[in-house]
Amino acid sequence: MHGKGSFFWAETGNRYDGTFDHGAMSGKGKYTCSDGDSYEGDFVNGVRHGKGLYKWANGDTFTGDFKDDLEHG
């Protein structure tokens, strides 16, 4: 996968809409979990890395930096 597109994981019900680079989520995108949580922002080599917004299903949010798939800062 390379360029813009979508991917749906049938086994988990999770979905990614955004850009891919050689099969990995990279660039801007939105990852939505089957439990209602979501992340919209930057990805590098398949993980959250850069600026983004994480929304939990309960309504809580985190806006800021992510590094190596974790909230940072």
CHARMM-style PDB file with segment names, atoms N, HN, CA, C and O in Angstrom:
ATOM      1  N   MET     1       0.850  -1.177   0.000  1.00  0.00      PROA
ATOM      2  CA  MET     1       0.000   0.000   0.000  1.00  0.00      PROA
ATOM      3  C   MET     1       0.893   1.237   0.000  1.00  0.00      PROA
ATOM      4  O   MET     1       1.862   1.331   0.754  1.00  0.00      PROA
ATOM      5  N   HSD     2       0.541   2.174  -0.861  1.00  0.00      PROA
ATOM      6  HN  HSD     2      -0.245   2.098  -1.474  1.00  0.00      PROA
ATOM      7  CA  HSD     2       1.334   3.396  -0.956  1.00  0.00      PROA
ATOM      8  C   HSD     2       0.433   4.512  -1.477  1.00  0.00      PROA
ATOM      9  O   HSD     2      -0.215   4.357  -2.511  1.00  0.00      PROA
ATOM     10  N   GLY     3       0.393   5.638  -0.761  1.00  0.00      PROA
ATOM     11  HN  GLY     3       0.920   5.764   0.079  1.00  0.00      PROA
ATOM     12  CA  GLY     3      -0.484   6.745  -1.129  1.00  0.00      PROA
ATOM     13  C   GLY     3      -1.691   6.787  -0.205  1.00  0.00      PROA
ATOM     14  O   GLY     3      -1.674   6.207   0.880  1.00  0.00      PROA
ATOM     15  N   LYS     4      -2.757   7.489  -0.653  1.00  0.00      PROA
ATOM     16  HN  LYS     4      -2.771   7.960  -1.535  1.00  0.00      PROA
ATOM     17  CA  LYS     4      -3.964   7.625   0.164  1.00  0.00      PROA
ATOM     18  C   LYS     4      -4.823   6.376   0.056  1.00  0.00      PROA
ATOM     19  O   LYS     4      -4.906   5.743  -0.997  1.00  0.00      PROA
ATOM     20  N   GLY     5      -5.464   6.034   1.178  1.00  0.00      PROA
ATOM     21  HN  GLY     5      -5.396   6.548   2.033  1.00  0.00      PROA
ATOM     22  CA  GLY     5      -6.349   4.885   1.158  1.00  0.00      PROA
ATOM     23  C   GLY     5      -6.935   4.592   2.521  1.00  0.00      PROA
ATOM     24  O   GLY     5      -6.801   5.378   3.459  1.00  0.00      PROA
ATOM     25  N   SER     6      -7.588   3.440   2.616  1.00  0.00      PROA
ATOM     26  HN  SER     6      -7.696   2.801   1.854  1.00  0.00      PROA
ATOM     27  CA  SER     6      -8.212   2.984   3.850  1.00  0.00      PROA
ATOM     28  C   SER     6      -7.865   1.528   4.073  1.00  0.00      PROA
ATOM     29  O   SER     6      -7.646   0.772   3.127  1.00  0.00      PROA
ATOM     30  N   PHE     7      -7.817   1.142   5.355  1.00  0.00      PROA
ATOM     31  HN  PHE     7      -7.995   1.756   6.123  1.00  0.00      PROA
ATOM     32  CA  PHE     7      -7.587  -0.256   5.691  1.00  0.00      PROA
ATOM     33  C   PHE     7      -8.471  -0.611   6.875  1.00  0.00      PROA
ATOM     34  O   PHE     7      -8.566   0.151   7.837  1.00  0.00      PROA
ATOM     35  N   PHE     8      -9.117  -1.767   6.802  1.00  0.00      PROA
ATOM     36  HN  PHE     8      -9.039  -2.386   6.020  1.00  0.00      PROA
ATOM     37  CA  PHE     8     -10.007  -2.249   7.848  1.00  0.00      PROA
ATOM     38  C   PHE     8      -9.486  -3.584   8.351  1.00  0.00      PROA
ATOM     39  O   PHE     8      -9.262  -4.503   7.563  1.00  0.00      PROA
ATOM     40  N   TRP     9      -9.289  -3.697   9.675  1.00  0.00      PROA
ATOM     41  HN  TRP     9      -9.470  -2.950  10.315  1.00  0.00      PROA
ATOM     42  CA  TRP     9      -8.841  -4.933  10.287  1.00  0.00      PROA
ATOM     43  C   TRP     9     -10.080  -5.721  10.715  1.00  0.00      PROA
ATOM     44  O   TRP     9     -10.710  -5.383  11.717  1.00  0.00      PROA
ATOM     45  N   ALA    10     -10.429  -6.757   9.973  1.00  0.00      PROA
ATOM     46  HN  ALA    10      -9.917  -7.031   9.159  1.00  0.00      PROA
ATOM     47  CA  ALA    10     -11.630  -7.540  10.252  1.00  0.00      PROA
ATOM     48  C   ALA    10     -11.585  -8.184  11.635  1.00  0.00      PROA
ATOM     49  O   ALA    10     -12.615  -8.282  12.303  1.00  0.00      PROA
ATOM     50  N   GLU    11     -10.406  -8.624  12.072  1.00  0.00      PROA
ATOM     51  HN  GLU    11      -9.570  -8.545  11.530  1.00  0.00      PROA
ATOM     52  CA  GLU    11     -10.298  -9.318  13.352  1.00  0.00      PROA
ATOM     53  C   GLU    11     -10.519  -8.405  14.554  1.00  0.00      PROA
ATOM     54  O   GLU    11     -10.920  -8.878  15.618  1.00  0.00      PROA
ATOM     55  N   THR    12     -10.264  -7.093  14.404  1.00  0.00      PROA
ATOM     56  HN  THR    12      -9.939  -6.708  13.540  1.00  0.00      PROA
ATOM     57  CA  THR    12     -10.436  -6.161  15.525  1.00  0.00      PROA
ATOM     58  C   THR    12     -11.559  -5.157  15.303  1.00  0.00      PROA
ATOM     59  O   THR    12     -12.101  -4.610  16.264  1.00  0.00      PROA
ATOM     60  N   GLY    13     -11.906  -4.914  14.062  1.00  0.00      PROA
ATOM     61  HN  GLY    13     -11.466  -5.358  13.281  1.00  0.00      PROA
ATOM     62  CA  GLY    13     -12.901  -3.902  13.744  1.00  0.00      PROA
ATOM     63  C   GLY    13     -12.330  -2.496  13.678  1.00  0.00      PROA
ATOM     64  O   GLY    13     -13.081  -1.532  13.526  1.00  0.00      PROA
ATOM     65  N   ASN    14     -11.005  -2.362  13.790  1.00  0.00      PROA
ATOM     66  HN  ASN    14     -10.395  -3.145  13.913  1.00  0.00      PROA
ATOM     67  CA  ASN    14     -10.346  -1.057  13.705  1.00  0.00      PROA
ATOM     68  C   ASN    14     -10.197  -0.640  12.246  1.00  0.00      PROA
ATOM     69  O   ASN    14     -10.203  -1.478  11.344  1.00  0.00      PROA
ATOM     70  N   ARG    15     -10.063   0.684  12.026  1.00  0.00      PROA
ATOM     71  HN  ARG    15     -10.058   1.364  12.759  1.00  0.00      PROA
ATOM     72  CA  ARG    15      -9.985   1.207  10.663  1.00  0.00      PROA
ATOM     73  C   ARG    15      -8.991   2.366  10.608  1.00  0.00      PROA
ATOM     74  O   ARG    15      -8.879   3.156  11.546  1.00  0.00      PROA
ATOM     75  N   TYR    16      -8.278   2.447   9.494  1.00  0.00      PROA
ATOM     76  HN  TYR    16      -8.368   1.806   8.732  1.00  0.00      PROA
ATOM     77  CA  TYR    16      -7.359   3.570   9.240  1.00  0.00      PROA
ATOM     78  C   TYR    16      -7.727   4.194   7.901  1.00  0.00      PROA
ATOM     79  O   TYR    16      -7.908   3.491   6.907  1.00  0.00      PROA
ATOM     80  N   ASP    17      -7.837   5.510   7.882  1.00  0.00      PROA
ATOM     81  HN  ASP    17      -7.691   6.082   8.690  1.00  0.00      PROA
ATOM     82  CA  ASP    17      -8.050   6.285   6.666  1.00  0.00      PROA
ATOM     83  C   ASP    17      -6.962   7.333   6.597  1.00  0.00      PROA
ATOM     84  O   ASP    17      -6.860   8.179   7.485  1.00  0.00      PROA
ATOM     85  N   GLY    18      -6.150   7.290   5.561  1.00  0.00      PROA
ATOM     86  HN  GLY    18      -6.233   6.602   4.840  1.00  0.00      PROA
ATOM     87  CA  GLY    18      -5.072   8.265   5.456  1.00  0.00      PROA
ATOM     88  C   GLY    18      -4.043   7.844   4.435  1.00  0.00      PROA
ATOM     89  O   GLY    18      -4.366   7.183   3.447  1.00  0.00      PROA
ATOM     90  N   THR    19      -2.797   8.229   4.676  1.00  0.00      PROA
ATOM     91  HN  THR    19      -2.535   8.765   5.478  1.00  0.00      PROA
ATOM     92  CA  THR    19      -1.730   7.921   3.731  1.00  0.00      PROA
ATOM     93  C   THR    19      -0.865   6.776   4.242  1.00  0.00      PROA
ATOM     94  O   THR    19      -0.674   6.582   5.443  1.00  0.00      PROA
ATOM     95  N   PHE    20      -0.355   6.032   3.271  1.00  0.00      PROA
ATOM     96  HN  PHE    20      -0.511   6.190   2.296  1.00  0.00      PROA
ATOM     97  CA  PHE    20       0.530   4.897   3.528  1.00  0.00      PROA
ATOM     98  C   PHE    20       1.855   5.131   2.817  1.00  0.00      PROA
ATOM     99  O   PHE    20       1.904   5.782   1.773  1.00  0.00      PROA
ATOM    100  N   ASP    21       2.908   4.605   3.380  1.00  0.00      PROA
ATOM    101  HN  ASP    21       2.868   4.076   4.227  1.00  0.00      PROA
ATOM    102  CA  ASP    21       4.218   4.628   2.739  1.00  0.00      PROA
ATOM    103  C   ASP    21       4.791   3.219   2.832  1.00  0.00      PROA
ATOM    104  O   ASP    21       5.164   2.761   3.912  1.00  0.00      PROA
ATOM    105  N   HSD    22       4.855   2.544   1.705  1.00  0.00      PROA
ATOM    106  HN  HSD    22       4.552   2.915   0.828  1.00  0.00      PROA
ATOM    107  CA  HSD    22       5.371   1.173   1.637  1.00  0.00      PROA
ATOM    108  C   HSD    22       4.715   0.254   2.673  1.00  0.00      PROA
ATOM    109  O   HSD    22       5.398  -0.495   3.372  1.00  0.00      PROA
ATOM    110  N   GLY    23       3.377   0.322   2.761  1.00  0.00      PROA
ATOM    111  HN  GLY    23       2.823   0.931   2.193  1.00  0.00      PROA
ATOM    112  CA  GLY    23       2.619  -0.563   3.620  1.00  0.00      PROA
ATOM    113  C   GLY    23       2.390  -0.092   5.041  1.00  0.00      PROA
ATOM    114  O   GLY    23       1.631  -0.723   5.776  1.00  0.00      PROA
ATOM    115  N   ALA    24       3.024   0.998   5.452  1.00  0.00      PROA
ATOM    116  HN  ALA    24       3.640   1.510   4.855  1.00  0.00      PROA
ATOM    117  CA  ALA    24       2.876   1.500   6.819  1.00  0.00      PROA
ATOM    118  C   ALA    24       2.084   2.802   6.837  1.00  0.00      PROA
ATOM    119  O   ALA    24       2.184   3.611   5.914  1.00  0.00      PROA
ATOM    120  N   MET    25       1.296   2.998   7.895  1.00  0.00      PROA
ATOM    121  HN  MET    25       1.216   2.341   8.644  1.00  0.00      PROA
ATOM    122  CA  MET    25       0.605   4.271   8.070  1.00  0.00      PROA
ATOM    123  C   MET    25       1.677   5.354   8.225  1.00  0.00      PROA
ATOM    124  O   MET    25       2.503   5.288   9.135  1.00  0.00      PROA
ATOM    125  N   SER    26       1.660   6.336   7.347  1.00  0.00      PROA
ATOM    126  HN  SER    26       0.989   6.390   6.608  1.00  0.00      PROA
ATOM    127  CA  SER    26       2.636   7.427   7.402  1.00  0.00      PROA
ATOM    128  C   SER    26       2.010   8.686   6.851  1.00  0.00      PROA
ATOM    129  O   SER    26       1.271   8.636   5.868  1.00  0.00      PROA
ATOM    130  N   GLY    27       2.300   9.825   7.479  1.00  0.00      PROA
ATOM    131  HN  GLY    27       2.901   9.866   8.277  1.00  0.00      PROA
ATOM    132  CA  GLY    27       1.696  11.084   7.058  1.00  0.00      PROA
ATOM    133  C   GLY    27       0.466  11.358   7.898  1.00  0.00      PROA
ATOM    134  O   GLY    27       0.418  10.996   9.073  1.00  0.00      PROA
ATOM    135  N   LYS    28      -0.529  11.998   7.301  1.00  0.00      PROA
ATOM    136  HN  LYS    28      -0.489  12.293   6.346  1.00  0.00      PROA
ATOM    137  CA  LYS    28      -1.765  12.356   8.000  1.00  0.00      PROA
ATOM    138  C   LYS    28      -2.780  11.235   7.876  1.00  0.00      PROA
ATOM    139  O   LYS    28      -2.910  10.606   6.826  1.00  0.00      PROA
ATOM    140  N   GLY    29      -3.504  10.992   8.975  1.00  0.00      PROA
ATOM    141  HN  GLY    29      -3.398  11.503   9.829  1.00  0.00      PROA
ATOM    142  CA  GLY    29      -4.535   9.976   8.921  1.00  0.00      PROA
ATOM    143  C   GLY    29      -5.392   9.948  10.158  1.00  0.00      PROA
ATOM    144  O   GLY    29      -5.151  10.666  11.128  1.00  0.00      PROA
ATOM    145  N   LYS    30      -6.419   9.085  10.102  1.00  0.00      PROA
ATOM    146  HN  LYS    30      -6.615   8.502   9.314  1.00  0.00      PROA
ATOM    147  CA  LYS    30      -7.308   8.881  11.239  1.00  0.00      PROA
ATOM    148  C   LYS    30      -7.431   7.391  11.487  1.00  0.00      PROA
ATOM    149  O   LYS    30      -7.725   6.615  10.578  1.00  0.00      PROA
ATOM    150  N   TYR    31      -7.199   6.999  12.747  1.00  0.00      PROA
ATOM    151  HN  TYR    31      -6.960   7.629  13.485  1.00  0.00      PROA
ATOM    152  CA  TYR    31      -7.303   5.608  13.173  1.00  0.00      PROA
ATOM    153  C   TYR    31      -8.473   5.531  14.137  1.00  0.00      PROA
ATOM    154  O   TYR    31      -8.492   6.220  15.157  1.00  0.00      PROA
ATOM    155  N   THR    32      -9.445   4.696  13.814  1.00  0.00      PROA
ATOM    156  HN  THR    32      -9.430   4.136  12.985  1.00  0.00      PROA
ATOM    157  CA  THR    32     -10.638   4.560  14.639  1.00  0.00      PROA
ATOM    158  C   THR    32     -10.706   3.137  15.181  1.00  0.00      PROA
ATOM    159  O   THR    32     -10.661   2.169  14.423  1.00  0.00      PROA
ATOM    160  N   CYS    33     -10.813   3.025  16.498  1.00  0.00      PROA
ATOM    161  HN  CYS    33     -10.849   3.812  17.114  1.00  0.00      PROA
ATOM    162  CA  CYS    33     -10.900   1.719  17.156  1.00  0.00      PROA
ATOM    163  C   CYS    33     -12.357   1.296  17.281  1.00  0.00      PROA
ATOM    164  O   CYS    33     -13.257   2.134  17.348  1.00  0.00      PROA
ATOM    165  N   SER    34     -12.574   0.001  17.312  1.00  0.00      PROA
ATOM    166  HN  SER    34     -11.843  -0.679  17.259  1.00  0.00      PROA
ATOM    167  CA  SER    34     -13.934  -0.528  17.420  1.00  0.00      PROA
ATOM    168  C   SER    34     -14.591  -0.160  18.753  1.00  0.00      PROA
ATOM    169  O   SER    34     -15.818  -0.184  18.856  1.00  0.00      PROA
ATOM    170  N   ASP    35     -13.795   0.182  19.780  1.00  0.00      PROA
ATOM    171  HN  ASP    35     -12.799   0.202  19.696  1.00  0.00      PROA
ATOM    172  CA  ASP    35     -14.362   0.563  21.076  1.00  0.00      PROA
ATOM    173  C   ASP    35     -14.789   2.024  21.129  1.00  0.00      PROA
ATOM    174  O   ASP    35     -15.297   2.477  22.155  1.00  0.00      PROA
ATOM    175  N   GLY    36     -14.592   2.778  20.029  1.00  0.00      PROA
ATOM    176  HN  GLY    36     -14.180   2.410  19.196  1.00  0.00      PROA
ATOM    177  CA  GLY    36     -15.004   4.170  19.972  1.00  0.00      PROA
ATOM    178  C   GLY    36     -13.886   5.173  20.141  1.00  0.00      PROA
ATOM    179  O   GLY    36     -14.092   6.358  19.881  1.00  0.00      PROA
ATOM    180  N   ASP    37     -12.697   4.741  20.572  1.00  0.00      PROA
ATOM    181  HN  ASP    37     -12.530   3.778  20.784  1.00  0.00      PROA
ATOM    182  CA  ASP    37     -11.541   5.640  20.652  1.00  0.00      PROA
ATOM    183  C   ASP    37     -11.073   5.974  19.242  1.00  0.00      PROA
ATOM    184  O   ASP    37     -11.273   5.191  18.314  1.00  0.00      PROA
ATOM    185  N   SER    38     -10.440   7.157  19.081  1.00  0.00      PROA
ATOM    186  HN  SER    38     -10.278   7.793  19.835  1.00  0.00      PROA
ATOM    187  CA  SER    38      -9.894   7.503  17.766  1.00  0.00      PROA
ATOM    188  C   SER    38      -8.697   8.429  17.918  1.00  0.00      PROA
ATOM    189  O   SER    38      -8.549   9.127  18.921  1.00  0.00      PROA
ATOM    190  N   TYR    39      -7.854   8.414  16.904  1.00  0.00      PROA
ATOM    191  HN  TYR    39      -7.974   7.847  16.090  1.00  0.00      PROA
ATOM    192  CA  TYR    39      -6.692   9.300  16.834  1.00  0.00      PROA
ATOM    193  C   TYR    39      -6.667   9.896  15.438  1.00  0.00      PROA
ATOM    194  O   TYR    39      -6.819   9.183  14.446  1.00  0.00      PROA
ATOM    195  N   GLU    40      -6.475  11.200  15.364  1.00  0.00      PROA
ATOM    196  HN  GLU    40      -6.351  11.780  16.170  1.00  0.00      PROA
ATOM    197  CA  GLU    40      -6.339  11.872  14.082  1.00  0.00      PROA
ATOM    198  C   GLU    40      -5.109  12.759  14.139  1.00  0.00      PROA
ATOM    199  O   GLU    40      -4.995  13.630  15.001  1.00  0.00      PROA
ATOM    200  N   GLY    41      -4.187  12.528  13.207  1.00  0.00      PROA
ATOM    201  HN  GLY    41      -4.280  11.820  12.506  1.00  0.00      PROA
ATOM    202  CA  GLY    41      -2.959  13.314  13.211  1.00  0.00      PROA
ATOM    203  C   GLY    41      -1.867  12.659  12.403  1.00  0.00      PROA
ATOM    204  O   GLY    41      -2.125  12.026  11.379  1.00  0.00      PROA
ATOM    205  N   ASP    42      -0.639  12.818  12.876  1.00  0.00      PROA
ATOM    206  HN  ASP    42      -0.431  13.332  13.708  1.00  0.00      PROA
ATOM    207  CA  ASP    42       0.548  12.366  12.156  1.00  0.00      PROA
ATOM    208  C   ASP    42       0.925  10.933  12.536  1.00  0.00      PROA
ATOM    209  O   ASP    42       0.824  10.524  13.692  1.00  0.00      PROA
ATOM    210  N   PHE    43       1.363  10.186  11.519  1.00  0.00      PROA
ATOM    211  HN  PHE    43       1.445  10.518  10.579  1.00  0.00      PROA
ATOM    212  CA  PHE    43       1.885   8.833  11.700  1.00  0.00      PROA
ATOM    213  C   PHE    43       3.253   8.753  11.032  1.00  0.00      PROA
ATOM    214  O   PHE    43       3.482   9.394  10.006  1.00  0.00      PROA
ATOM    215  N   VAL    44       4.152   7.980  11.602  1.00  0.00      PROA
ATOM    216  HN  VAL    44       3.966   7.460  12.435  1.00  0.00      PROA
ATOM    217  CA  VAL    44       5.457   7.690  11.010  1.00  0.00      PROA
ATOM    218  C   VAL    44       5.720   6.197  11.204  1.00  0.00      PROA
ATOM    219  O   VAL    44       5.683   5.693  12.327  1.00  0.00      PROA
ATOM    220  N   ASN    45       5.980   5.509  10.120  1.00  0.00      PROA
ATOM    221  HN  ASN    45       6.009   5.918   9.208  1.00  0.00      PROA
ATOM    222  CA  ASN    45       6.290   4.066  10.160  1.00  0.00      PROA
ATOM    223  C   ASN    45       5.273   3.259  10.965  1.00  0.00      PROA
ATOM    224  O   ASN    45       5.648   2.357  11.715  1.00  0.00      PROA
ATOM    225  N   GLY    46       3.985   3.583  10.812  1.00  0.00      PROA
ATOM    226  HN  GLY    46       3.681   4.315  10.204  1.00  0.00      PROA
ATOM    227  CA  GLY    46       2.929   2.799  11.422  1.00  0.00      PROA
ATOM    228  C   GLY    46       2.527   3.161  12.832  1.00  0.00      PROA
ATOM    229  O   GLY    46       1.646   2.516  13.400  1.00  0.00      PROA
ATOM    230  N   VAL    47       3.155   4.191  13.425  1.00  0.00      PROA
ATOM    231  HN  VAL    47       3.871   4.716  12.963  1.00  0.00      PROA
ATOM    232  CA  VAL    47       2.803   4.591  14.786  1.00  0.00      PROA
ATOM    233  C   VAL    47       2.488   6.084  14.854  1.00  0.00      PROA
ATOM    234  O   VAL    47       2.892   6.855  13.984  1.00  0.00      PROA
ATOM    235  N   ARG    48       1.757   6.482  15.905  1.00  0.00      PROA
ATOM    236  HN  ARG    48       1.429   5.856  16.612  1.00  0.00      PROA
ATOM    237  CA  ARG    48       1.468   7.904  16.127  1.00  0.00      PROA
ATOM    238  C   ARG    48       2.774   8.609  16.454  1.00  0.00      PROA
ATOM    239  O   ARG    48       3.498   8.210  17.366  1.00  0.00      PROA
ATOM    240  N   HSD    49       3.064   9.656  15.706  1.00  0.00      PROA
ATOM    241  HN  HSD    49       2.476   9.980  14.965  1.00  0.00      PROA
ATOM    242  CA  HSD    49       4.322  10.378  15.921  1.00  0.00      PROA
ATOM    243  C   HSD    49       4.166  11.762  15.295  1.00  0.00      PROA
ATOM    244  O   HSD    49       4.036  11.886  14.077  1.00  0.00      PROA
ATOM    245  N   GLY    50       4.181  12.802  16.130  1.00  0.00      PROA
ATOM    246  HN  GLY    50       4.286  12.701  17.119  1.00  0.00      PROA
ATOM    247  CA  GLY    50       3.982  14.169  15.665  1.00  0.00      PROA
ATOM    248  C   GLY    50       2.784  14.776  16.375  1.00  0.00      PROA
ATOM    249  O   GLY    50       2.508  14.435  17.525  1.00  0.00      PROA
ATOM    250  N   LYS    51       2.074  15.666  15.708  1.00  0.00      PROA
ATOM    251  HN  LYS    51       2.299  15.943  14.774  1.00  0.00      PROA
ATOM    252  CA  LYS    51       0.909  16.342  16.284  1.00  0.00      PROA
ATOM    253  C   LYS    51      -0.344  15.510  16.052  1.00  0.00      PROA
ATOM    254  O   LYS    51      -0.520  14.901  14.996  1.00  0.00      PROA
ATOM    255  N   GLY    52      -1.219  15.498  17.069  1.00  0.00      PROA
ATOM    256  HN  GLY    52      -1.077  15.993  17.926  1.00  0.00      PROA
ATOM    257  CA  GLY    52      -2.451  14.758  16.886  1.00  0.00      PROA
ATOM    258  C   GLY    52      -3.472  14.998  17.977  1.00  0.00      PROA
ATOM    259  O   GLY    52      -3.210  15.671  18.974  1.00  0.00      PROA
ATOM    260  N   LEU    53      -4.650  14.424  17.757  1.00  0.00      PROA
ATOM    261  HN  LEU    53      -4.864  13.878  16.948  1.00  0.00      PROA
ATOM    262  CA  LEU    53      -5.768  14.505  18.688  1.00  0.00      PROA
ATOM    263  C   LEU    53      -6.257  13.096  18.959  1.00  0.00      PROA
ATOM    264  O   LEU    53      -6.651  12.379  18.040  1.00  0.00      PROA
ATOM    265  N   TYR    54      -6.231  12.696  20.241  1.00  0.00      PROA
ATOM    266  HN  TYR    54      -5.911  13.278  20.988  1.00  0.00      PROA
ATOM    267  CA  TYR    54      -6.757  11.398  20.641  1.00  0.00      PROA
ATOM    268  C   TYR    54      -8.059  11.638  21.375  1.00  0.00      PROA
ATOM    269  O   TYR    54      -8.120  12.452  22.297  1.00  0.00      PROA
ATOM    270  N   LYS    55      -9.115  10.921  20.963  1.00  0.00      PROA
ATOM    271  HN  LYS    55      -9.065  10.260  20.215  1.00  0.00      PROA
ATOM    272  CA  LYS    55     -10.413  11.024  21.619  1.00  0.00      PROA
ATOM    273  C   LYS    55     -10.787   9.651  22.162  1.00  0.00      PROA
ATOM    274  O   LYS    55     -10.820   8.664  21.428  1.00  0.00      PROA
ATOM    275  N   TRP    56     -11.066   9.607  23.461  1.00  0.00      PROA
ATOM    276  HN  TRP    56     -11.039  10.409  24.058  1.00  0.00      PROA
ATOM    277  CA  TRP    56     -11.557   8.385  24.065  1.00  0.00      PROA
ATOM    278  C   TRP    56     -13.071   8.324  23.893  1.00  0.00      PROA
ATOM    279  O   TRP    56     -13.723   9.357  23.746  1.00  0.00      PROA
ATOM    280  N   ALA    57     -13.616   7.145  23.909  1.00  0.00      PROA
ATOM    281  HN  ALA    57     -13.086   6.306  24.028  1.00  0.00      PROA
ATOM    282  CA  ALA    57     -15.058   6.951  23.729  1.00  0.00      PROA
ATOM    283  C   ALA    57     -15.878   7.667  24.796  1.00  0.00      PROA
ATOM    284  O   ALA    57     -17.034   8.016  24.557  1.00  0.00      PROA
ATOM    285  N   ASN    58     -15.287   7.891  25.977  1.00  0.00      PROA
ATOM    286  HN  ASN    58     -14.348   7.608  26.171  1.00  0.00      PROA
ATOM    287  CA  ASN    58     -16.010   8.560  27.069  1.00  0.00      PROA
ATOM    288  C   ASN    58     -16.048  10.079  26.922  1.00  0.00      PROA
ATOM    289  O   ASN    58     -16.654  10.763  27.746  1.00  0.00      PROA
ATOM    290  N   GLY    59     -15.401  10.619  25.873  1.00  0.00      PROA
ATOM    291  HN  GLY    59     -14.909  10.064  25.203  1.00  0.00      PROA
ATOM    292  CA  GLY    59     -15.405  12.062  25.624  1.00  0.00      PROA
ATOM    293  C   GLY    59     -14.129  12.777  26.014  1.00  0.00      PROA
ATOM    294  O   GLY    59     -13.943  13.930  25.626  1.00  0.00      PROA
ATOM    295  N   ASP    60     -13.235  12.137  26.770  1.00  0.00      PROA
ATOM    296  HN  ASP    60     -13.386  11.201  27.085  1.00  0.00      PROA
ATOM    297  CA  ASP    60     -11.945  12.742  27.108  1.00  0.00      PROA
ATOM    298  C   ASP    60     -11.102  12.906  25.847  1.00  0.00      PROA
ATOM    299  O   ASP    60     -11.225  12.127  24.901  1.00  0.00      PROA
ATOM    300  N   THR    61     -10.242  13.929  25.844  1.00  0.00      PROA
ATOM    301  HN  THR    61     -10.142  14.561  26.612  1.00  0.00      PROA
ATOM    302  CA  THR    61      -9.367  14.160  24.690  1.00  0.00      PROA
ATOM    303  C   THR    61      -7.966  14.538  25.129  1.00  0.00      PROA
ATOM    304  O   THR    61      -7.760  15.050  26.229  1.00  0.00      PROA
ATOM    305  N   PHE    62      -7.010  14.281  24.258  1.00  0.00      PROA
ATOM    306  HN  PHE    62      -7.177  13.865  23.364  1.00  0.00      PROA
ATOM    307  CA  PHE    62      -5.640  14.768  24.408  1.00  0.00      PROA
ATOM    308  C   PHE    62      -5.232  15.353  23.074  1.00  0.00      PROA
ATOM    309  O   PHE    62      -5.285  14.672  22.050  1.00  0.00      PROA
ATOM    310  N   THR    63      -4.826  16.610  23.080  1.00  0.00      PROA
ATOM    311  HN  THR    63      -4.783  17.163  23.912  1.00  0.00      PROA
ATOM    312  CA  THR    63      -4.315  17.272  21.882  1.00  0.00      PROA
ATOM    313  C   THR    63      -2.883  17.656  22.152  1.00  0.00      PROA
ATOM    314  O   THR    63      -2.589  18.314  23.150  1.00  0.00      PROA
ATOM    315  N   GLY    64      -1.985  17.248  21.266  1.00  0.00      PROA
ATOM    316  HN  GLY    64      -2.225  16.714  20.456  1.00  0.00      PROA
ATOM    317  CA  GLY    64      -0.589  17.598  21.470  1.00  0.00      PROA
ATOM    318  C   GLY    64       0.344  16.708  20.692  1.00  0.00      PROA
ATOM    319  O   GLY    64       0.016  16.222  19.610  1.00  0.00      PROA
ATOM    320  N   ASP    65       1.513  16.503  21.261  1.00  0.00      PROA
ATOM    321  HN  ASP    65       1.780  16.898  22.140  1.00  0.00      PROA
ATOM    322  CA  ASP    65       2.566  15.745  20.594  1.00  0.00      PROA
ATOM    323  C   ASP    65       2.508  14.266  20.981  1.00  0.00      PROA
ATOM    324  O   ASP    65       2.168  13.901  22.107  1.00  0.00      PROA
ATOM    325  N   PHE    66       2.853  13.443  20.006  1.00  0.00      PROA
ATOM    326  HN  PHE    66       3.129  13.740  19.092  1.00  0.00      PROA
ATOM    327  CA  PHE    66       2.991  12.008  20.208  1.00  0.00      PROA
ATOM    328  C   PHE    66       4.380  11.611  19.730  1.00  0.00      PROA
ATOM    329  O   PHE    66       4.883  12.145  18.741  1.00  0.00      PROA
ATOM    330  N   LYS    67       4.990  10.674  20.437  1.00  0.00      PROA
ATOM    331  HN  LYS    67       4.580  10.241  21.240  1.00  0.00      PROA
ATOM    332  CA  LYS    67       6.304  10.188  20.062  1.00  0.00      PROA
ATOM    333  C   LYS    67       6.313   8.673  20.252  1.00  0.00      PROA
ATOM    334  O   LYS    67       5.998   8.172  21.331  1.00  0.00      PROA
ATOM    335  N   ASP    68       6.675   7.957  19.200  1.00  0.00      PROA
ATOM    336  HN  ASP    68       6.931   8.364  18.323  1.00  0.00      PROA
ATOM    337  CA  ASP    68       6.753   6.491  19.256  1.00  0.00      PROA
ATOM    338  C   ASP    68       5.473   5.872  19.794  1.00  0.00      PROA
ATOM    339  O   ASP    68       5.521   4.950  20.609  1.00  0.00      PROA
ATOM    340  N   ASP    69       4.316   6.381  19.337  1.00  0.00      PROA
ATOM    341  HN  ASP    69       4.278   7.130  18.675  1.00  0.00      PROA
ATOM    342  CA  ASP    69       2.979   5.877  19.639  1.00  0.00      PROA
ATOM    343  C   ASP    69       2.472   6.240  21.029  1.00  0.00      PROA
ATOM    344  O   ASP    69       1.449   5.708  21.460  1.00  0.00      PROA
ATOM    345  N   LEU    70       3.161   7.137  21.750  1.00  0.00      PROA
ATOM    346  HN  LEU    70       3.992   7.570  21.400  1.00  0.00      PROA
ATOM    347  CA  LEU    70       2.741   7.552  23.087  1.00  0.00      PROA
ATOM    348  C   LEU    70       2.550   9.056  23.168  1.00  0.00      PROA
ATOM    349  O   LEU    70       3.189   9.811  22.434  1.00  0.00      PROA
ATOM    350  N   GLU    71       1.663   9.495  24.070  1.00  0.00      PROA
ATOM    351  HN  GLU    71       1.145   8.882  24.666  1.00  0.00      PROA
ATOM    352  CA  GLU    71       1.522  10.930  24.328  1.00  0.00      PROA
ATOM    353  C   GLU    71       2.869  11.447  24.828  1.00  0.00      PROA
ATOM    354  O   GLU    71       3.552  10.793  25.616  1.00  0.00      PROA
ATOM    355  N   HSD    72       3.228  12.630  24.354  1.00  0.00      PROA
ATOM    356  HN  HSD    72       2.673  13.162  23.715  1.00  0.00      PROA
ATOM    357  CA  HSD    72       4.555  13.165  24.690  1.00  0.00      PROA
ATOM    358  C   HSD    72       4.435  14.661  24.958  1.00  0.00      PROA
ATOM    359  O   HSD    72       4.095  15.433  24.061  1.00  0.00      PROA
ATOM    360  N   GLY    73       4.716  15.065  26.189  1.00  0.00      PROA
ATOM    361  HN  GLY    73       4.992  14.437  26.918  1.00  0.00      PROA
ATOM    362  CA  GLY    73       4.693  16.481  26.514  1.00  0.00      PROA
ATOM    363  C   GLY    73       3.531  16.919  27.349  1.00  0.00      PROA
ATOM    364  OT1 GLY    73       3.419  18.100  27.679  1.00  0.00      PROA
TER     365      GLY     73
END
